[in-house]
Each structure stands twice: as structure tokens, then as C-alpha cells.
Amino acid sequence: MAAIKHEIVQMTPSFPFRDYLRRPARMAAVAPHWHQGLEVNCLIHGGTLKVVEDGRTSLFTPGCMWAIDPRVVHSSSAEQRADWLEYGFNVDPEFLTEVLPDAVNWHFTLHGQPADPAQRPAYEALWTAMLAMSQEHGRAGDQISRLRMLSAFYRVLALLAAHFTAPLQTPAVRVNPPLVDAAMGIIDRDYAEPLTTARLAQRLHVSTTTLNAQFQANLKLSVIRYLRTVRLMKARELLLTSNKAIDYVATAVGFANQRALARNFKGWKGLTPSAYRKAYKRFHKNDRVYF
């Protein structure tokens, strides 16, 4: 089984971000992955898009925008349609902290249409700026287009900062993103090993307190919760794509035994591993990306 992908985003030479348009051919299921920078998306046309962030499933329809915090594992899936059009971009993390130093302490709260009517004007202004960016996408070499793109991009950042953020942590914790990235990389690769917070901290030459504090500050998760989530995702994959016995699945993904897997899996999916396999194996694409 492949590890959860750490997507290294290569920025374009002209902009402090990488943007993209997703059309029908690219709207198939996107496997779980994470990256170091902020991601912002808007669904312009299509049906219902399912997006999963650290176990939370959201349904977005045309007119929705959402932001994904740095280092958050996410995936998506969509039904086959001819009218899909999604626009989004990943921000260079170094650029973001340079222009908005407080961003390291923020959780971005943009998550679909706002429930609060007071946020509608800001949401509509943000939508207009996102559409302006999408319209300039791909017009390489045009200096005026580049200026329009940058203008809209800075407008998006300003609106996000002013209206769609919340404190991520207490100021007492100074974030160390490279440490969390390194820890996530080890977990994503070595999840089947007998990892513990103490062993992981020893490998990274930090204390367990520091490592857990950094995970809480960056991901709002403990080390153990992130490790358990990765193991459960891998167990789900084995259950749906193989006929291996449940006790084999348990040990293959790092659980001590079948009982430990069953207890955690039922708390996660609401079904035992065997019941889940029976319910979804034949039609596993229906539950392919949810964790």
C-alpha cells in the first residue's frame, strides 16, 4: 500500500502560488494527500463534490468555496458529469508567513456558503476575486493579465485574513512546521511499525511534550490520533481491496491485534471491519476516499 502522499507544490516563476482548473477529466477521486501550504478552492460548475479533511466529510455545490489548512490530510471524489469546473490554488507557505506573519497561528474558516448573513458581503467579494483569478488562469506571457491575477490574489488573501480565520493555538506555542512535516512523513511511511509518541520524538530529537504540542498547534490533533487515523485508512484500504483475514489486516497496519483494530474501526466507521468489508467491498468505489 502506498503511503499518504506529501504533495510538494512547485510554484510558478511569476506567482507566489500554483493555481489549477479541474475539468471533468480530472474530477475523479483524488487520493488522500497533504502539503505544507494553504489551499483555497471554489466550485464553479458541476454537481456535489465530496471533500474529506482529517476524517470530516463535506459536500460542496457550485458557488461554494473552501480553504484547507496547511498539513491537513484531504481527499475528494465526484460523480461523472460533463460540466465540472473547479478552480483553486496552493499558496507558497514561506510567502504567506512573510506577508501575513500571524497566519501561522490561524485556522482558515472558509468552508462553503456562510450561515451567518453578516458574512455574505465578504463571501461574495471573495467569490468575485476567485472568479477573476480563474479567468486569468493560463494567460502566460501577458503582463497585464499577470497584474490582474496578482491583484485578485492579494484581494483573496486580504478577505481571508479579515473575515475567514480563527486562532489556531495559544501564543505560548511557537510553531515548528518542519518538525511536524518530518513526523508526518515518518508516520505515513512507517505506520506498520510499533511507533509511539516517545519513539517518534526520540527519532526527531525532541521531547514528547514538544512533539504533541506541535501537532496540536499545527494540526489540532495529537500524535497518537494522527497515527491511528493513518492506520485506520490503511486498514480500510486492505479490507476493500484484498481478501486478507482481519487479524492479518490488523497487524499489517500496526494494530496490536484484531480486537484493537475492531474497537478503533467501529469507533471510526460505526461498523466492525468484517461488517464494513461486507457492506462496501463489492462497491468499494462508493467509499473510496473517506477516512
SEVO-907611 format. One line per field, with one value per residue: x, y, z of N, C-alpha, C in turn; residue number from 1. Coordinates in Angstrom, 2 decimals, decimal comma. Example, Ala and Ser with C-alpha at 12.3 -4.5 7.8 and 13.67 -1.06 7.14 Angstrom:
% SEVO-907611
n.east <- c(13,19:12,85)
n.north <- c(-5,69:-2,25)
n.up <- c(7,80:7,08)
ca.east <- c(12,30:13,67)
ca.north <- c(-4,50:-1,06)
ca.up <- c(7,80:7,14)
c.east <- c(13,20:12,90)
c.north <- c(-3,30:0,03)
c.up <- c(7,80:7,87)
resi <- c(1:2)
END
This chain:
% SEVO-907611
n.east <- c(0,85:0,48:1,96:0,35:0,25:2,68:2,29:4,39:4,43:5,13:5,85:4,80:6,99:6,22:4,39:3,42:2,15:0,55:-1,77:-4,79:-7,11:-9,75:-11,29:-13,88:-12,38:-10,46:-11,74:-11,99:-11,68:-9,59:-6,77:-5,99:-3,94:-1,41:-0,09:2,35:1,46:-1,25:-4,41:-6,85:-10,10:-12,70:-15,90:-17,12:-18,81:-20,91:-21,78:-22,37:-19,59:-17,52:-15,57:-12,99:-11,55:-9,18:-10,86:-13,39:-16,23:-17,36:-19,85:-19,85:-21,32:-21,90:-20,84:-19,77:-16,99:-13,88:-11,32:-8,28:-6,37:-2,78:-0,91:-3,03:-4,55:-6,25:-8,85:-10,83:-13,89:-15,98:-18,99:-19,49:-19,71:-20,43:-20,04:-18,23:-16,29:-13,73:-11,86:-8,72:-5,99:-2,66:-0,85:2,40:4,07:6,13:5,96:3,40:3,71:5,48:4,12:1,88:2,48:1,12:-0,33:0,58:-0,61:-3,24:-6,41:-8,08:-11,32:-13,04:-15,53:-17,50:-20,80:-21,61:-23,21:-23,88:-25,51:-24,18:-21,70:-22,04:-21,52:-18,66:-18,11:-19,22:-17,62:-15,18:-15,75:-16,03:-13,39:-12,04:-13,17:-12,18:-9,45:-9,56:-10,32:-8,07:-6,32:-3,78:-3,04:-0,34:2,56:1,37:1,59:-0,22:-2,33:-1,03:-0,75:-3,46:-4,09:-2,43:-3,49:-6,10:-5,44:-4,13:-6,32:-7,96:-6,39:-6,46:-9,20:-9,64:-7,96:-9,17:-11,80:-12,19:-10,81:-9,59:-8,26:-5,61:-4,08:-2,61:-0,60:1,65:2,84:5,22:5,17:6,52:6,75:8,47:9,25:6,82:6,14:8,22:7,67:5,11:5,82:7,40:5,45:3,58:5,04:6,04:3,94:3,15:4,98:5,92:5,22:5,38:4,52:6,70:8,86:8,86:9,40:11,97:13,36:13,28:14,63:13,46:11,37:8,57:6,52:6,98:6,65:3,94:2,72:3,38:2,01:-0,62:-0,70:-0,26:-1,96:-4,19:-4,48:-3,48:-0,32:-0,75:-3,42:-3,25:-1,57:-3,21:-5,34:-4,09:-3,40:-5,96:-7,01:-5,37:-6,05:-8,73:-8,31:-7,03:-9,06:-11,00:-9,75:-8,56:-8,56:-7,58:-7,29:-8,90:-7,28:-4,77:-4,90:-5,05:-2,49:-0,87:-1,19:-0,36:-1,79:-2,16:-3,59:-6,44:-8,67:-8,04:-8,00:-10,70:-12,09:-11,19:-11,83:-14,62:-15,36:-14,64:-15,83:-18,30:-18,92:-17,92:-14,73:-15,18:-17,93:-17,95:-16,37:-18,07:-20,23:-19,22:-17,25:-17,90:-18,82:-16,73:-15,78:-17,63:-17,02:-14,49:-12,68:-13,02:-12,16)
n.north <- c(-1,19:2,23:5,05:7,84:10,59:13,13:16,04:17,89:21,12:22,78:26,02:28,50:30,47:33,18:33,78:33,73:31,34:28,26:27,66:26,05:24,56:22,38:20,14:18,00:15,61:15,49:15,19:12,85:10,55:11,93:10,95:10,57:13,14:15,56:18,87:21,49:24,12:26,60:25,84:26,92:26,78:26,85:25,92:26,06:25,10:22,17:19,21:17,75:17,88:15,83:16,30:15,41:16,08:15,35:13,28:14,46:14,76:16,77:18,31:19,97:22,34:23,99:27,36:27,28:27,84:26,87:26,52:24,84:24,01:24,24:21,16:19,46:16,40:15,51:14,65:13,92:13,33:12,80:12,58:11,37:13,86:16,21:18,86:19,81:22,19:23,35:25,63:26,41:27,09:26,70:28,15:29,51:28,58:29,97:32,51:33,23:33,42:35,46:37,74:37,69:37,35:36,44:34,32:31,78:31,17:30,76:29,25:28,59:29,49:29,35:27,61:26,64:27,94:30,73:30,54:32,67:35,64:38,07:37,61:37,39:39,58:39,69:37,10:37,07:39,02:37,69:35,50:36,80:37,68:35,21:34,14:36,02:35,40:32,81:33,35:34,52:32,48:30,60:32,44:32,94:34,99:37,40:40,52:42,37:40,71:39,25:41,20:41,64:39,13:38,97:41,10:40,19:37,91:38,99:40,29:38,15:36,99:39,12:39,27:36,70:36,82:38,88:38,07:35,27:33,63:32,03:31,85:29,54:28,45:28,85:31,73:30,93:28,71:28,23:27,74:25,01:24,11:22,45:20,37:19,05:18,26:16,45:14,49:13,62:12,55:10,33:8,81:8,36:6,69:4,62:3,47:0,86:-0,08:-0,51:2,18:4,87:7,86:8,57:7,13:8,22:10,90:10,57:9,78:12,13:13,82:15,41:16,36:14,42:16,05:18,44:17,51:16,65:19,09:20,57:19,14:19,58:22,34:22,72:20,86:20,41:17,96:15,11:13,31:10,54:10,33:11,13:9,11:6,86:7,45:7,29:4,56:3,40:4,24:2,82:0,23:0,17:0,34:-2,14:-3,90:-3,45:-3,99:-6,43:-9,96:-10,61:-11,98:-10,68:-10,50:-10,49:-8,08:-6,30:-6,52:-5,87:-3,17:-2,07:-2,31:-3,85:-6,24:-8,14:-7,41:-4,82:-3,44:-3,80:-2,42:0,25:0,68:0,41:2,58:4,55:4,14:3,14:0,52:-2,92:-4,23:-6,55:-6,35:-3,93:-4,51:-6,41:-4,77:-2,83:-3,83:-4,88:-2,66:-0,79:1,63:3,51:4,28:5,13:7,24:8,14:8,89)
n.up <- c(0,00:-0,78:0,83:2,50:0,45:0,43:-0,96:-2,80:-3,66:-6,57:-7,19:-9,59:-11,69:-11,84:-9,87:-6,36:-5,82:-6,85:-9,27:-10,49:-12,78:-12,59:-14,65:-16,16:-16,85:-14,87:-12,50:-11,11:-8,30:-5,84:-4,23:-0,68:0,59:1,52:2,00:2,46:2,33:2,38:0,94:-1,36:-2,68:-5,21:-6,37:-9,47:-11,54:-11,94:-10,03:-6,88:-4,87:-2,99:-0,23:1,94:5,01:7,29:8,30:8,34:6,44:3,81:1,76:-1,19:-3,36:-6,58:-6,40:-3,93:-1,75:-0,29:2,20:2,89:5,57:6,10:6,04:6,50:6,02:3,11:0,74:-2,21:-4,06:-6,93:-8,82:-12,19:-14,54:-17,18:-16,88:-15,00:-13,22:-11,41:-9,53:-8,08:-5,76:-4,43:-1,85:-1,54:1,32:2,66:1,54:2,45:5,25:5,26:4,26:5,85:8,84:11,15:10,26:10,83:13,17:12,64:11,92:8,98:8,24:6,10:4,59:2,61:1,81:3,82:7,03:8,57:7,98:8,08:7,06:4,37:2,47:2,48:1,65:-0,93:-2,14:-2,02:-3,64:-6,12:-6,48:-6,62:-8,96:-10,75:-10,66:-11,74:-14,34:-15,37:-15,44:-16,99:-18,93:-19,92:-20,17:-20,68:-19,55:-18,48:-17,80:-15,82:-13,82:-13,24:-12,24:-9,94:-8,49:-7,95:-6,46:-4,15:-3,16:-2,46:-0,38:1,47:2,10:3,15:5,41:6,85:7,33:7,47:9,38:12,37:15,72:16,01:18,03:21,31:22,00:23,35:22,24:19,92:16,57:14,69:11,78:10,02:11,77:12,32:9,73:9,22:11,16:10,32:7,87:8,64:10,02:7,96:6,35:8,00:9,44:10,06:11,83:15,35:16,43:18,75:20,54:22,10:20,93:18,39:18,97:20,02:17,73:16,34:17,95:19,96:22,77:24,05:24,89:23,48:20,84:20,79:21,41:19,15:17,17:18,01:17,72:14,96:13,62:15,15:16,33:18,27:18,34:18,53:17,72:15,04:14,05:14,53:12,80:10,27:10,28:10,38:7,95:6,19:6,94:6,12:3,35:2,84:3,62:1,67:-0,74:-0,73:0,21:2,64:5,94:8,91:11,19:10,02:8,60:10,74:12,05:9,90:9,52:11,85:14,25:17,48:17,68:16,46:17,98:18,87:16,45:15,68:17,72:17,38:14,70:14,61:16,18:14,44:11,83:12,52:12,13:12,45:11,28:9,63:9,06:7,75:5,50:4,26:3,64:1,90:0,11:-2,45:-3,77:-3,52:-4,49:-3,84:-1,33:-1,37:-0,77:1,80:5,10)
ca.east <- c(0,00:1,24:1,77:-0,35:1,18:3,03:2,34:5,31:3,87:6,11:5,24:5,15:8,00:5,67:3,42:3,72:1,16:0,30:-3,22:-5,21:-8,51:-10,11:-12,42:-14,41:-11,38:-9,62:-12,59:-12,06:-11,28:-8,24:-6,35:-5,57:-2,61:-1,26:1,03:2,78:0,85:-2,69:-5,11:-8,15:-10,81:-14,08:-16,58:-17,82:-19,89:-20,91:-22,75:-21,92:-18,22:-17,27:-14,21:-12,74:-10,39:-8,93:-11,99:-14,65:-16,73:-18,16:-20,44:-19,83:-22,05:-21,46:-20,99:-19,08:-15,54:-13,36:-9,87:-7,72:-5,20:-1,53:-0,65:-4,26:-4,76:-7,54:-9,12:-12,11:-14,46:-17,08:-19,67:-19,15:-20,56:-19,74:-19,99:-17,41:-15,24:-13,27:-10,63:-8,08:-4,56:-1,85:-0,01:3,75:3,99:7,08:5,39:2,26:4,17:6,20:3,17:0,93:3,20:0,20:-1,03:1,00:-1,48:-4,62:-7,19:-8,91:-12,69:-13,83:-15,98:-18,79:-21,65:-21,67:-24,52:-24,10:-25,77:-23,21:-20,52:-22,36:-20,79:-17,26:-18,10:-19,47:-16,41:-14,18:-16,15:-15,69:-11,93:-11,66:-13,54:-11,22:-8,23:-9,80:-10,39:-6,71:-5,53:-3,25:-2,67:1,10:3,25:0,62:1,95:-1,42:-3,03:-0,31:-1,12:-4,84:-4,06:-1,87:-4,44:-7,17:-4,84:-3,96:-7,66:-8,38:-5,68:-6,95:-10,54:-9,48:-7,37:-10,06:-13,14:-12,33:-9,77:-9,81:-6,99:-5,29:-3,36:-2,21:0,67:2,79:3,45:5,80:5,02:7,70:6,21:9,34:9,22:5,57:6,25:9,11:6,95:4,07:6,48:7,76:4,22:2,99:5,88:6,33:2,77:3,01:5,93:5,40:5,50:4,74:4,94:8,05:9,83:8,91:10,11:13,39:13,93:13,34:15,47:12,67:10,61:7,20:5,68:7,17:6,07:2,48:2,33:3,48:0,89:-1,83:-0,62:-0,32:-3,00:-5,28:-4,51:-2,31:0,47:-1,41:-4,64:-2,86:-1,08:-4,36:-6,09:-3,36:-3,55:-7,33:-7,15:-4,70:-6,87:-9,88:-7,84:-6,83:-10,36:-11,76:-9,01:-7,96:-9,32:-6,78:-8,02:-8,95:-6,11:-3,65:-5,07:-4,71:-1,04:-0,23:-1,26:0,24:-2,56:-1,61:-4,34:-7,73:-9,59:-7,69:-8,49:-12,16:-12,54:-10,93:-12,53:-16,04:-15,50:-14,37:-16,81:-19,57:-19,06:-16,71:-14,04:-15,83:-19,20:-17,63:-15,95:-19,25:-21,12:-18,63:-16,23:-18,37:-18,98:-15,80:-15,55:-18,55:-16,44:-13,09:-11,76:-13,45:-11,37)
ca.north <- c(0,00:3,47:5,96:9,08:11,39:14,50:16,72:19,02:22,01:23,61:27,29:29,05:31,52:34,53:33,99:33,03:30,28:27,44:27,52:24,96:24,37:20,96:19,91:16,65:14,54:15,49:15,21:11,53:10,58:12,38:10,16:11,38:13,75:16,80:19,70:22,43:25,43:26,79:25,58:27,59:26,24:27,23:25,07:26,99:24,35:20,74:18,68:17,75:17,42:15,35:16,60:14,88:16,70:14,73:12,49:15,18:14,81:17,93:18,29:21,31:22,51:25,21:28,57:27,07:27,99:26,29:26,59:23,68:24,45:23,50:19,87:18,71:15,34:15,69:13,90:14,33:12,47:13,43:11,76:11,72:14,87:16,88:20,31:20,15:23,20:23,76:26,42:26,50:27,36:26,45:29,31:29,27:28,81:31,00:33,79:33,56:33,87:36,73:38,85:37,61:36,57:35,82:33,19:30,52:30,94:30,81:28,22:29,28:29,02:29,32:26,22:26,65:29,12:31,09:30,50:33,99:36,63:39,17:37,25:37,29:40,52:39,27:35,87:37,44:39,69:36,65:34,75:37,62:37,66:33,87:34,03:36,84:34,60:31,69:33,87:34,84:31,25:30,12:33,50:33,15:35,95:38,65:41,28:42,96:39,60:38,94:42,21:41,36:37,92:39,31:41,96:39,34:37,04:39,75:40,56:36,91:36,88:40,14:38,88:35,54:37,26:39,77:37,53:33,82:33,00:31,90:31,47:28,12:27,98:29,90:32,32:30,34:27,67:28,73:26,62:24,49:23,27:21,37:19,25:18,31:17,62:15,29:13,47:13,07:11,72:9,06:8,06:7,93:5,63:3,53:3,29:-0,54:-0,37:-0,20:3,59:5,57:9,26:8,64:6,67:9,21:12,07:10,22:9,80:13,52:14,54:16,38:15,72:14,06:17,24:19,34:16,93:16,73:20,50:20,99:18,54:20,30:23,69:22,68:20,00:20,23:16,53:14,56:12,39:9,24:10,39:11,13:7,76:5,97:7,75:6,72:3,10:3,05:4,43:1,70:-0,95:0,26:0,01:-3,59:-4,57:-3,30:-4,37:-7,76:-10,95:-10,96:-12,14:-9,47:-10,44:-10,08:-6,64:-5,57:-6,45:-5,26:-1,71:-1,58:-2,55:-4,96:-7,46:-7,96:-6,70:-3,40:-2,90:-3,77:-1,36:1,55:0,79:0,64:3,96:5,43:3,96:2,68:-0,89:-3,72:-4,42:-7,57:-5,81:-2,88:-5,19:-7,00:-3,71:-1,95:-4,40:-5,02:-1,32:-0,02:2,98:4,42:4,72:5,01:8,26:8,69:8,37)
ca.up <- c(0,00:-0,83:1,96:2,20:-0,34:0,74:-2,24:-2,83:-4,66:-7,28:-7,54:-10,90:-11,52:-11,81:-8,80:-5,10:-5,68:-8,03:-9,43:-11,36:-13,14:-12,72:-15,53:-15,97:-16,94:-13,67:-11,30:-10,48:-6,89:-5,50:-3,06:0,47:0,49:2,29:1,57:3,50:2,21:2,37:-0,32:-1,46:-3,83:-5,46:-7,34:-10,37:-12,18:-11,66:-9,07:-5,49:-4,69:-1,63:0,23:3,28:5,68:8,60:8,73:8,24:5,07:3,46:0,43:-1,77:-4,61:-7,26:-5,59:-2,66:-1,64:0,95:2,42:3,60:6,32:5,84:6,67:6,75:5,03:2,46:-0,47:-2,78:-5,09:-7,64:-9,81:-13,56:-15,17:-18,28:-16,65:-13,84:-13,30:-10,09:-9,57:-6,78:-5,75:-3,23:-1,56:-1,05:2,77:3,07:1,14:3,30:6,56:5,09:4,11:6,96:9,86:12,11:9,64:11,46:14,32:12,17:11,22:7,99:8,49:4,87:4,45:1,95:1,97:5,25:7,69:9,16:6,94:8,15:6,28:2,94:1,61:2,34:0,85:-2,31:-2,64:-2,19:-4,84:-7,29:-6,64:-7,07:-10,37:-11,51:-10,80:-12,66:-15,71:-15,83:-15,44:-18,26:-19,87:-19,69:-21,02:-20,77:-18,35:-17,89:-17,16:-14,58:-12,82:-12,82:-11,41:-8,63:-7,80:-7,43:-5,45:-2,92:-2,66:-1,79:0,89:2,39:2,55:4,03:6,67:7,58:7,61:7,48:10,18:13,81:16,36:15,94:19,20:22,23:21,59:24,06:21,41:18,68:15,64:14,02:10,70:9,53:12,70:12,09:8,41:9,36:11,92:9,45:6,87:9,27:10,28:6,69:5,78:8,94:10,30:10,48:12,89:16,70:16,72:19,86:20,58:22,68:19,95:17,31:19,50:20,12:16,37:15,89:18,92:20,73:23,84:23,68:25,14:22,34:19,63:20,89:21,34:17,77:16,43:18,38:17,17:13,51:13,06:16,10:16,61:18,96:17,53:18,53:16,90:13,63:13,75:14,48:11,59:9,15:10,34:10,03:6,50:5,54:7,20:5,20:2,01:2,76:3,72:0,43:-1,95:-0,58:0,98:3,81:7,19:9,72:12,07:9,17:8,34:11,97:12,27:8,74:9,59:13,08:15,48:18,24:17,40:15,80:18,88:18,86:15,18:15,69:18,61:16,77:13,42:14,87:16,63:13,30:10,76:13,03:11,79:12,64:10,00:8,79:8,60:6,79:4,26:3,65:3,15:0,89:-0,76:-3,83:-4,34:-2,69:-5,01:-3,18:-0,05:-1,69:-0,28:3,08:6,22)
c.east <- c(0,88:0,95:0,93:0,63:1,42:3,23:3,25:4,89:4,97:5,42:5,65:6,13:7,42:4,79:3,84:2,68:1,16:-1,20:-3,55:-6,71:-8,76:-11,39:-12,86:-13,37:-10,54:-10,44:-12,79:-11,57:-9,83:-7,84:-5,93:-4,14:-2,58:-0,10:1,27:2,03:-0,67:-3,25:-6,47:-8,82:-12,19:-14,65:-17,47:-19,02:-19,81:-21,99:-22,24:-20,53:-18,03:-15,81:-14,07:-11,46:-10,27:-10,17:-13,34:-15,06:-17,62:-18,66:-20,52:-20,55:-21,57:-21,82:-20,30:-17,58:-15,12:-11,84:-9,44:-6,43:-3,96:-1,47:-1,90:-4,42:-6,16:-7,63:-10,47:-12,59:-15,67:-17,70:-19,28:-20,20:-19,74:-19,50:-19,13:-16,44:-14,94:-11,98:-10,05:-6,61:-3,95:-0,90:1,36:3,77:4,95:6,58:4,27:2,71:4,97:5,23:2,15:1,57:2,28:-0,49:-0,63:0,12:-2,95:-5,12:-8,09:-10,31:-13,57:-14,23:-17,38:-19,56:-21,78:-23,09:-24,89:-24,34:-24,77:-21,96:-20,78:-21,60:-19,33:-17,16:-18,29:-18,28:-15,30:-14,48:-15,78:-14,19:-11,45:-12,01:-12,59:-9,91:-8,42:-9,82:-9,02:-5,82:-5,07:-2,87:-1,22:1,65:2,56:0,85:0,73:-2,23:-2,36:-0,66:-2,55:-4,88:-3,53:-2,81:-5,56:-6,65:-4,67:-5,33:-8,20:-7,71:-6,21:-8,31:-10,48:-8,99:-8,35:-11,34:-13,23:-11,15:-10,21:-8,48:-6,80:-4,74:-3,12:-0,86:1,89:3,52:3,95:5,85:6,35:7,23:7,16:9,36:7,97:5,61:7,11:8,40:5,87:4,67:6,86:6,52:3,62:3,76:5,96:5,18:2,62:3,98:5,33:5,77:4,75:5,20:6,36:9,11:9,98:9,67:11,61:14,06:14,11:14,11:14,72:11,97:9,22:6,25:5,76:6,49:4,55:1,99:2,37:2,36:-0,41:-1,86:-0,83:-1,55:-4,25:-5,53:-3,32:-1,56:-0,25:-2,66:-4,29:-2,38:-2,25:-5,18:-5,41:-3,52:-4,95:-7,57:-6,52:-5,47:-8,08:-9,47:-7,65:-8,15:-11,09:-11,06:-8,36:-8,91:-8,56:-7,65:-7,92:-7,73:-4,85:-3,71:-4,63:-3,21:-0,32:-0,22:-0,80:-0,57:-2,04:-2,29:-5,68:-8,71:-9,31:-8,17:-10,00:-12,69:-12,36:-11,71:-14,02:-16,28:-15,35:-15,47:-18,18:-19,87:-17,79:-16,02:-14,72:-17,15:-18,97:-17,22:-17,16:-20,14:-20,55:-17,69:-16,68:-18,46:-18,00:-15,53:-16,48:-17,99:-14,93:-12,19:-12,10:-12,68:-11,75)
c.north <- c(1,24:4,31:7,15:10,03:12,77:15,21:17,94:19,92:22,88:24,89:27,72:30,20:32,92:34,83:33,24:31,95:29,44:27,25:26,45:25,06:22,87:20,85:18,45:15,54:14,43:15,44:13,83:11,65:11,00:11,71:11,07:11,87:14,99:17,58:20,79:23,76:25,41:26,48:26,25:27,13:26,87:26,31:25,96:26,31:22,90:20,34:18,82:17,14:17,04:15,59:16,12:15,50:16,10:14,04:13,17:15,29:16,02:17,79:19,71:21,31:23,79:26,47:28,46:27,31:27,35:26,43:25,38:24,12:23,66:22,22:19,08:17,67:15,50:14,89:14,36:13,28:13,16:12,44:12,22:12,69:15,59:18,36:20,71:21,28:23,68:24,54:26,47:26,84:27,00:27,62:28,85:29,57:29,88:32,39:34,20:34,07:35,17:37,90:38,88:36,77:35,85:34,59:31,85:30,18:30,88:29,46:28,98:28,65:29,03:27,88:26,19:27,93:29,46:31,02:31,87:35,01:37,78:38,88:37,22:38,29:40,13:38,02:36,20:38,17:38,68:35,82:35,51:37,60:36,29:33,67:34,85:36,09:33,47:32,16:34,23:33,60:30,88:31,19:33,90:34,19:37,29:39,44:41,89:41,89:39,23:39,92:41,98:40,15:38,23:40,18:41,13:38,43:37,77:40,09:39,33:36,79:37,88:39,77:37,67:35,98:38,07:39,09:36,03:33,13:32,94:31,51:29,97:27,60:29,14:30,45:31,69:29,29:28,30:27,58:26,28:23,56:22,19:20,14:18,40:17,60:16,36:14,15:12,81:12,16:10,35:8,20:7,53:6,76:4,40:3,20:1,85:-0,92:-0,02:1,22:4,04:7,02:9,37:8,21:7,66:10,45:11,80:10,27:11,22:14,42:15,68:15,62:15,36:15,25:18,20:18,80:17,00:18,17:21,00:20,39:19,26:21,68:23,69:21,96:19,90:18,75:16,17:13,65:11,05:9,25:10,39:9,74:6,79:6,20:7,16:5,20:2,66:3,20:3,27:0,39:-0,96:-0,13:-1,50:-4,36:-4,55:-3,85:-5,74:-8,67:-11,40:-11,06:-10,88:-9,37:-10,06:-8,57:-5,84:-5,42:-5,76:-3,74:-1,17:-1,73:-3,81:-6,28:-7,09:-7,17:-5,20:-2,75:-2,76:-2,62:0,01:1,74:1,07:2,06:4,96:5,36:3,51:1,23:-1,63:-3,88:-5,43:-7,06:-4,72:-3,49:-5,76:-5,93:-2,99:-2,61:-4,46:-3,68:-0,36:1,37:3,98:4,97:4,86:6,00:8,77:8,07:9,07)
c.up <- c(0,00:0,40:1,52:1,55:0,28:-0,60:-2,13:-3,98:-5,26:-7,73:-8,95:-10,71:-11,29:-10,61:-7,53:-4,80:-6,95:-8,14:-10,46:-11,63:-13,27:-13,52:-15,41:-15,96:-15,68:-12,39:-10,69:-9,04:-6,74:-4,20:-1,91:0,32:1,38:1,71:2,61:3,47:2,28:0,99:-0,27:-2,75:-3,97:-6,54:-8,20:-11,03:-11,74:-10,70:-7,66:-5,41:-3,23:-1,29:1,66:3,82:7,07:9,15:8,64:6,78:4,87:2,03:-0,09:-3,12:-5,29:-6,48:-4,25:-2,81:-0,32:0,99:3,22:4,26:5,92:6,66:7,04:5,63:4,44:1,17:-1,00:-3,77:-5,69:-8,61:-11,22:-14,13:-16,23:-17,99:-15,46:-14,16:-11,88:-10,27:-8,16:-6,90:-4,41:-3,05:-1,08:0,45:3,26:2,71:2,10:4,66:6,46:5,02:5,24:8,07:10,85:11,55:10,25:12,65:13,94:11,70:10,26:8,01:7,26:4,59:3,85:2,22:3,45:5,80:8,25:8,04:6,93:7,33:4,77:2,09:1,40:1,48:-0,64:-2,93:-2,90:-3,44:-6,12:-7,55:-7,13:-8,54:-11,25:-11,70:-11,80:-14,12:-16,27:-15,91:-16,85:-19,25:-19,68:-20,67:-21,17:-19,48:-17,68:-17,19:-15,84:-13,48:-12,32:-11,89:-10,02:-7,82:-7,17:-6,31:-4,12:-2,30:-1,91:-0,43:1,92:2,95:3,48:5,40:7,51:8,06:7,83:8,19:11,64:14,44:16,36:17,26:20,15:21,80:22,26:23,23:20,12:17,67:14,98:12,90:10,19:10,45:12,47:10,75:8,49:10,09:11,07:8,39:7,42:9,50:8,98:6,08:6,68:9,87:10,81:11,60:14,26:17,13:17,97:19,80:21,09:21,66:18,80:17,76:19,60:18,75:15,87:16,86:19,60:21,85:23,35:23,88:23,96:21,10:19,66:20,79:19,91:16,91:16,75:17,74:15,66:12,97:13,91:16,38:17,48:18,00:17,41:17,68:15,41:13,21:13,62:13,20:10,36:9,13:9,94:8,53:5,74:5,75:6,26:3,79:1,84:2,80:2,39:-0,80:-1,84:0,18:2,22:5,06:8,04:10,63:11,29:8,92:9,57:12,15:11,12:8,80:10,94:14,34:16,16:17,92:16,77:16,67:18,87:17,57:15,21:16,55:17,96:15,48:13,63:15,37:15,50:12,25:11,23:12,73:12,17:11,29:9,08:8,24:7,55:5,44:3,52:3,00:1,94:-0,12:-2,22:-4,53:-3,69:-3,22:-4,35:-1,88:-0,17:-0,94:1,11:4,23:7,50)
resi <- c(1:2:3:4:5:6:7:8:9:10:11:12:13:14:15:16:17:18:19:20:21:22:23:24:25:26:27:28:29:30:31:32:33:34:35:36:37:38:39:40:41:42:43:44:45:46:47:48:49:50:51:52:53:54:55:56:57:58:59:60:61:62:63:64:65:66:67:68:69:70:71:72:73:74:75:76:77:78:79:80:81:82:83:84:85:86:87:88:89:90:91:92:93:94:95:96:97:98:99:100:101:102:103:104:105:106:107:108:109:110:111:112:113:114:115:116:117:118:119:120:121:122:123:124:125:126:127:128:129:130:131:132:133:134:135:136:137:138:139:140:141:142:143:144:145:146:147:148:149:150:151:152:153:154:155:156:157:158:159:160:161:162:163:164:165:166:167:168:169:170:171:172:173:174:175:176:177:178:179:180:181:182:183:184:185:186:187:188:189:190:191:192:193:194:195:196:197:198:199:200:201:202:203:204:205:206:207:208:209:210:211:212:213:214:215:216:217:218:219:220:221:222:223:224:225:226:227:228:229:230:231:232:233:234:235:236:237:238:239:240:241:242:243:244:245:246:247:248:249:250:251:252:253:254:255:256:257:258:259:260:261:262:263:264:265:266:267:268:269:270:271:272:273:274:275:276:277:278:279:280:281:282:283:284:285:286:287:288:289:290:291)
END
